[in-house]
Amino acid sequence: MSSESGPGPELSRRLGYLFKHAAIRLHELHARALAPFGIDGRELGVLIVIDSHEPASQQQAARRLGVDRTTMVAVLDVLEGKGLVFRRPHEEDRRRNVIDLTDRGRETLRRAVRASDEAEGALLAALDPQDRKRLRDALQRIVAAGDPAEG
């Protein structure tokens, strides 16, 4: 490899460079995989959170995803417009909205998760199963540790 055909050995070992380019590749793979379902990776994440924590309020879902309330409302508006989620007032606190998946949303989620898994598999194809598991485990530990400046 010539010095003009790539980032060079120093940059290509930097985590920032590696994470960025892996994320770009995963985004591209997800965009293609999820296009038939009319959703993107962010919307898939919201559907997964809603499905795994029923019934959840908009505020609870926003906290689980680490997004602000305004962003969550905007994403839910889009998903509701697509017929994938619905909101209803909380039975005990009418000021809160509970969100849930529609039947169409559940079917879209089921199929989109399968497509997402295939996209992740394509990204990780160069790794053996043990390395795939180690990578996921290591990234989960990094994410779970949070920001050391906040601790």
Secondary structure, 3 states (H helix, E strand, C coil): CCCCCCCCCCHHHCHHHHHHHHHHHHHHHHHHHHHHHCCCHHHHHHHHHHHHCCCEEHHHHHHHHCCCHHHHHHHHHHHHHCCCEEEEECCCCCCCEEEEECHHHHHHHHHHHHHHHHHHHHHCCCCCHHHHHHHHHHHHHHHHHCCCCCC
